[in-house]
Each structure stands twice: as structure tokens, then as C-alpha cells.
Amino acid sequence: MTGGKEGFWNALKNAPSALVLIAANALPLWQVVVGEWTAFDVVFLFWLENIIIGAFNVAKMLVAGAIGMSEARQIQETPASAVLQWRTLRLLRLAGAVFMAAFFAFHYGMFCFVHGIFVAGLLGGGFKASGGPERFLFAAVKHAFAGDLCVPALVLLLSHGFSFAYNFVLGGEYKSAELSRLMGAPYGRVVVLHLAILLGAFAAMALGSNAAVLAVLVILKIVLDARLHLKEHGKSGKEKLAQAPVQ
């Protein structure tokens, strides 16, 4: 058990993006501790984070489709006489990435829409919206950025943006990224975190949005988030590329 904890802390110290993520989550923790946030505010902020994660996942799919591992290897393996074929293959791969990214955006967007209706309907918070998914999402973002959730949401956006640039682009994760895997990547994280968050939020509401319960809820989210982040980015892009099977 001790070894596991030591391994976690050692990995955390060597993962700047994980430290940035923890720092970003410290802001909502502070808002809870000083008693300014309700259970709805906490859950709604982390629901907005799902949208941020989905947006960056679309970016990952497009980058991987444009300059990913398979394409880089084709450059080395394609003879000079087949440059035209290679360019055609490249365009087809990019077109496939665009199609898959669009499908993911629609499917994940509907997933977030249903989840958001659930959060707004059960936890309240004075937020109401009607119409299709696009109107609800627009109203939700407007609601957040017009109130106390504006700065925390922006900080989380910057945190995930840093992780995208540091790990996926500069760290070379795009070289070993598979479009089919990226399609389902955000769902596991969302399900695990938000089951814990919703259960904790209901407990907090039952106790009158008790600040101590909400603080424990946010701390639990931070720990789970850090562990899932380290699991996802535990290996550098070069290590993943070296271990990936040659096609």
C-alpha cells in the first residue's frame, strides 16, 4: 500500500500537467470551503468540464488524423514513385478523422446534453433552459460565464489546454494515438467521476449543502482526476510509439 502511494506521489511530481489540473481544481475547493457554492454549482462546473474535455478530444482526433503514427510511418515506407498515392492516402485519412470527429462531437454532445438536463433538473440552482441540445448548451455556458462559475471554468479550460499542448502535441502522444480509441476515451472518465460527484452532491443536499461534505466531494474528485490523468499520460509519446505494433 505504501509503495502504491509513493509511486503515485512520485508520478505526480514528474507530471506538470497533473499538477496544473490539481491547481485548477483548487479554486472550486476554495469556493466550497468559504461557503459560497452549493451542490449545484460544484456539479454544474464539472459538467461544463465535460464539454471542455470533449472539445479537446475533437482536437486530438483531428491532429492524430492529420499527422499521426500511421501517416508518419507511411512517409518512410512509401517509395518516391508513389508520392501521389501517398498524398491521396493522407487526404483519405484526414477525411476519415474529420468524419469520426464530427460523429464523436454529435454523440458526445448528446451525452452531455442528457447529463446536463439531469443535473439541472435534479439539483436545480435556478437554471432553466428549453429547446434542442444546442440551445441548452449555449444557455448553460452563458449561465456559467455570467456568474461565479466564470473564472473556475476558464481556469479548467486553460488546464486542459495545457495538457493538450504539453502531453498530446509536444509530448508526442499524437504519434501513437488511434482514432478508434480516442472516440471512446472521455466516456470512462466522465462516468467514474460524475457518479462519485452526483452521489456526493445528493448527500450534501440532504444535509443542506453542507460545506464539509462538498469539500470532501471536491477533494475526492481531485484525487480521482489526478489518478486518471496519470494513467492516461503515464507514458511519454515516444514510449508509446516504441511499444506500438508496426503495421
C-alpha positions as CSV (number, residue, x, y, z in Angstrom):
1,M,0.0,0.0,0.0
2,T,2.8,2.4,0.9
3,G,4.6,1.6,-2.3
4,G,1.5,2.4,-4.3
5,K,1.1,5.8,-2.5
6,E,4.8,6.5,-3.0
7,G,4.5,5.6,-6.7
8,F,1.5,7.9,-7.1
9,W,3.3,10.9,-5.5
10,N,6.5,10.3,-7.4
11,A,4.5,10.1,-10.7
12,L,2.6,13.3,-9.7
13,K,5.8,15.2,-9.1
14,N,7.0,14.4,-12.5
15,A,3.8,15.3,-14.3
16,P,3.4,19.1,-14.7
17,S,0.0,18.7,-16.4
18,A,-1.4,16.8,-13.4
19,L,-0.1,19.5,-11.1
20,V,-1.8,22.1,-13.2
21,L,-5.0,20.1,-13.2
22,I,-4.9,19.9,-9.3
23,A,-4.2,23.6,-9.1
24,A,-7.2,24.3,-11.4
25,N,-9.5,22.2,-9.1
26,A,-8.3,24.1,-6.0
27,L,-10.3,27.1,-7.0
28,P,-13.7,25.4,-6.7
29,L,-12.5,23.7,-3.5
30,W,-11.8,27.2,-2.1
31,Q,-15.3,28.4,-3.1
32,V,-16.8,25.5,-1.3
33,V,-14.7,26.0,1.9
34,V,-15.7,29.6,2.2
35,G,-19.3,28.6,1.8
36,E,-20.0,30.5,-1.5
37,W,-21.0,27.4,-3.6
38,T,-23.9,25.0,-3.4
39,A,-24.0,21.4,-4.6
40,F,-25.5,22.6,-7.9
41,D,-22.5,24.9,-8.5
42,V,-20.0,22.1,-8.0
43,V,-21.7,19.6,-10.2
44,F,-22.6,22.1,-12.9
45,L,-18.9,23.3,-13.1
46,F,-17.7,19.7,-13.5
47,W,-20.4,19.1,-16.1
48,L,-19.0,22.1,-18.0
49,E,-15.6,20.5,-17.7
50,N,-17.0,17.5,-19.7
51,I,-17.7,19.8,-22.6
52,I,-14.1,21.2,-22.4
53,I,-12.8,17.6,-22.4
54,G,-14.9,16.7,-25.4
55,A,-13.7,19.8,-27.4
56,F,-10.1,18.9,-26.8
57,N,-10.8,15.3,-27.7
58,V,-12.1,16.5,-31.1
59,A,-8.8,18.5,-31.5
60,K,-6.8,15.3,-30.6
61,M,-8.7,13.3,-33.3
62,L,-8.0,15.9,-35.9
63,V,-4.3,16.2,-35.0
64,A,-3.9,12.4,-34.9
65,G,-5.7,12.0,-38.2
66,A,-3.5,14.7,-39.9
67,I,-0.1,13.8,-38.6
68,G,-0.5,10.6,-36.5
69,M,1.6,7.4,-36.3
70,S,0.3,5.5,-39.3
71,E,0.8,8.5,-41.5
72,A,4.4,9.1,-40.3
73,R,5.3,5.5,-41.0
74,Q,3.8,5.7,-44.5
75,I,6.1,8.6,-45.2
76,Q,9.1,6.3,-44.5
77,E,7.7,3.3,-46.3
78,T,6.3,4.8,-49.4
79,P,8.7,4.9,-52.4
80,A,9.4,8.2,-54.2
81,S,7.4,6.8,-57.3
82,A,4.2,6.6,-55.2
83,V,4.1,10.2,-53.9
84,L,0.7,10.8,-55.5
85,Q,-0.7,7.6,-53.8
86,W,0.7,8.8,-50.5
87,R,-0.9,12.2,-50.8
88,T,-4.2,10.5,-51.7
89,L,-3.9,8.2,-48.7
90,R,-3.1,11.2,-46.5
91,L,-6.2,13.1,-47.6
92,L,-8.4,10.0,-47.1
93,R,-7.0,9.5,-43.6
94,L,-7.7,13.2,-42.8
95,A,-11.2,12.9,-44.2
96,G,-11.8,9.9,-42.0
97,A,-10.6,11.7,-39.0
98,V,-12.9,14.7,-39.7
99,F,-15.9,12.3,-40.1
100,M,-15.1,10.4,-36.9
101,A,-14.5,13.7,-35.0
102,A,-17.9,15.0,-36.3
103,F,-19.6,11.8,-35.2
104,F,-17.9,11.9,-31.8
105,A,-18.9,15.6,-31.4
106,F,-22.6,14.7,-32.1
107,H,-22.7,11.6,-29.9
108,Y,-20.7,13.1,-27.0
109,G,-22.7,16.3,-27.3
110,M,-26.0,14.4,-26.9
111,F,-24.5,12.5,-24.0
112,C,-23.6,15.8,-22.3
113,F,-27.0,17.2,-23.1
114,V,-28.8,14.4,-21.4
115,H,-26.4,14.6,-18.5
116,G,-26.9,18.3,-18.2
117,I,-30.7,18.0,-18.2
118,F,-30.3,15.5,-15.4
119,V,-28.1,17.9,-13.4
120,A,-30.2,21.0,-13.9
121,G,-33.5,19.1,-13.3
122,L,-32.5,17.3,-10.1
123,L,-30.1,19.8,-8.5
124,G,-31.9,23.0,-9.6
125,G,-29.8,26.0,-8.9
126,G,-32.2,28.4,-10.6
127,F,-31.0,27.4,-14.1
128,K,-33.7,26.7,-16.7
129,A,-33.5,26.1,-20.4
130,S,-35.7,24.7,-23.1
131,G,-35.3,23.7,-26.7
132,G,-32.8,21.5,-28.5
133,P,-29.3,20.4,-27.4
134,E,-27.6,23.4,-29.0
135,R,-29.9,25.9,-27.1
136,F,-29.4,24.1,-23.8
137,L,-25.6,24.0,-24.1
138,F,-25.5,27.7,-25.2
139,A,-27.7,28.7,-22.2
140,A,-25.6,26.6,-19.8
141,V,-22.4,28.2,-20.9
142,K,-23.9,31.6,-20.7
143,H,-25.3,30.9,-17.3
144,A,-21.9,29.8,-16.0
145,F,-19.8,32.6,-17.5
146,A,-22.3,35.2,-16.3
147,G,-22.0,34.1,-12.7
148,D,-19.5,32.9,-10.1
149,L,-18.5,29.9,-12.3
150,C,-16.8,32.1,-15.0
151,V,-13.3,32.1,-13.5
152,P,-13.2,28.5,-12.4
153,A,-14.5,27.3,-15.8
154,L,-11.8,29.4,-17.6
155,V,-9.1,28.0,-15.3
156,L,-10.2,24.4,-16.1
157,L,-10.2,25.3,-19.8
158,L,-6.6,26.6,-19.6
159,S,-5.7,23.5,-17.6
160,H,-6.9,21.0,-20.2
161,G,-5.4,23.2,-22.9
162,F,-2.1,23.0,-21.2
163,S,-2.4,19.2,-21.0
164,F,-3.3,19.0,-24.7
165,A,-0.3,21.1,-25.7
166,Y,2.2,19.6,-23.2
167,N,1.2,15.9,-23.5
168,F,-0.5,15.3,-26.8
169,V,1.3,17.7,-29.1
170,L,4.8,18.5,-27.6
171,G,4.9,15.1,-25.7
172,G,4.3,13.3,-29.0
173,E,1.2,11.4,-27.9
174,Y,-0.4,12.1,-31.3
175,K,2.2,9.8,-32.9
176,S,0.7,6.7,-31.2
177,A,-2.9,7.9,-30.9
178,E,-5.6,5.7,-32.5
179,L,-8.8,7.4,-33.7
180,S,-10.9,4.4,-32.6
181,R,-9.5,4.7,-29.1
182,L,-9.9,8.4,-28.9
183,M,-13.6,8.0,-29.9
184,G,-14.4,6.4,-26.5
185,A,-11.6,7.9,-24.4
186,P,-13.6,10.6,-22.5
187,Y,-16.6,8.4,-21.5
188,G,-14.8,6.3,-18.9
189,R,-13.5,9.3,-17.1
190,V,-16.9,11.1,-17.2
191,V,-18.8,8.1,-15.8
192,V,-16.4,7.4,-13.0
193,L,-16.0,11.0,-11.9
194,H,-19.6,12.0,-12.2
195,L,-21.1,9.0,-10.4
196,A,-18.9,10.0,-7.4
197,I,-19.8,13.6,-7.8
198,L,-23.6,13.1,-8.1
199,L,-23.7,10.8,-5.2
200,G,-21.7,13.2,-3.1
201,A,-23.9,16.1,-4.3
202,F,-27.1,14.3,-3.2
203,A,-25.5,13.7,0.2
204,A,-24.6,17.3,0.5
205,M,-28.1,18.5,-0.4
206,A,-29.6,16.1,2.1
207,L,-27.5,17.8,4.7
208,G,-28.4,21.3,3.4
209,S,-25.4,21.8,1.0
210,N,-23.1,21.2,3.9
211,A,-19.7,22.8,3.1
212,A,-17.7,20.0,4.7
213,V,-19.5,17.3,2.6
214,L,-19.0,19.4,-0.6
215,A,-15.3,19.9,0.3
216,V,-14.8,16.2,0.7
217,L,-16.6,15.7,-2.6
218,V,-14.3,18.1,-4.4
219,I,-11.2,16.5,-2.8
220,L,-12.4,13.1,-3.9
221,K,-12.8,14.4,-7.5
222,I,-9.3,15.9,-7.4
223,V,-7.7,12.6,-6.3
224,L,-9.7,10.6,-8.9
225,D,-8.9,13.1,-11.6
226,A,-5.2,13.0,-10.8
227,R,-5.1,9.2,-10.9
228,L,-7.0,9.0,-14.2
229,H,-4.8,11.7,-15.6
230,L,-1.6,9.9,-14.7
231,K,-3.0,6.7,-16.0
232,E,-3.8,8.3,-19.4
233,H,-0.5,10.2,-19.6
234,G,1.7,7.8,-17.6
235,K,4.0,7.1,-20.6
236,S,5.5,9.6,-22.9
237,G,4.6,9.7,-26.6
238,K,8.0,8.2,-27.5
239,E,7.5,5.2,-25.2
240,K,4.0,4.6,-26.6
241,L,5.3,4.8,-30.1
242,A,8.1,2.4,-29.5
243,Q,5.8,-0.1,-27.9
244,A,3.1,0.2,-30.6
245,P,3.0,-2.7,-33.1
246,V,4.4,-1.9,-36.5
247,Q,1.7,-2.2,-39.2
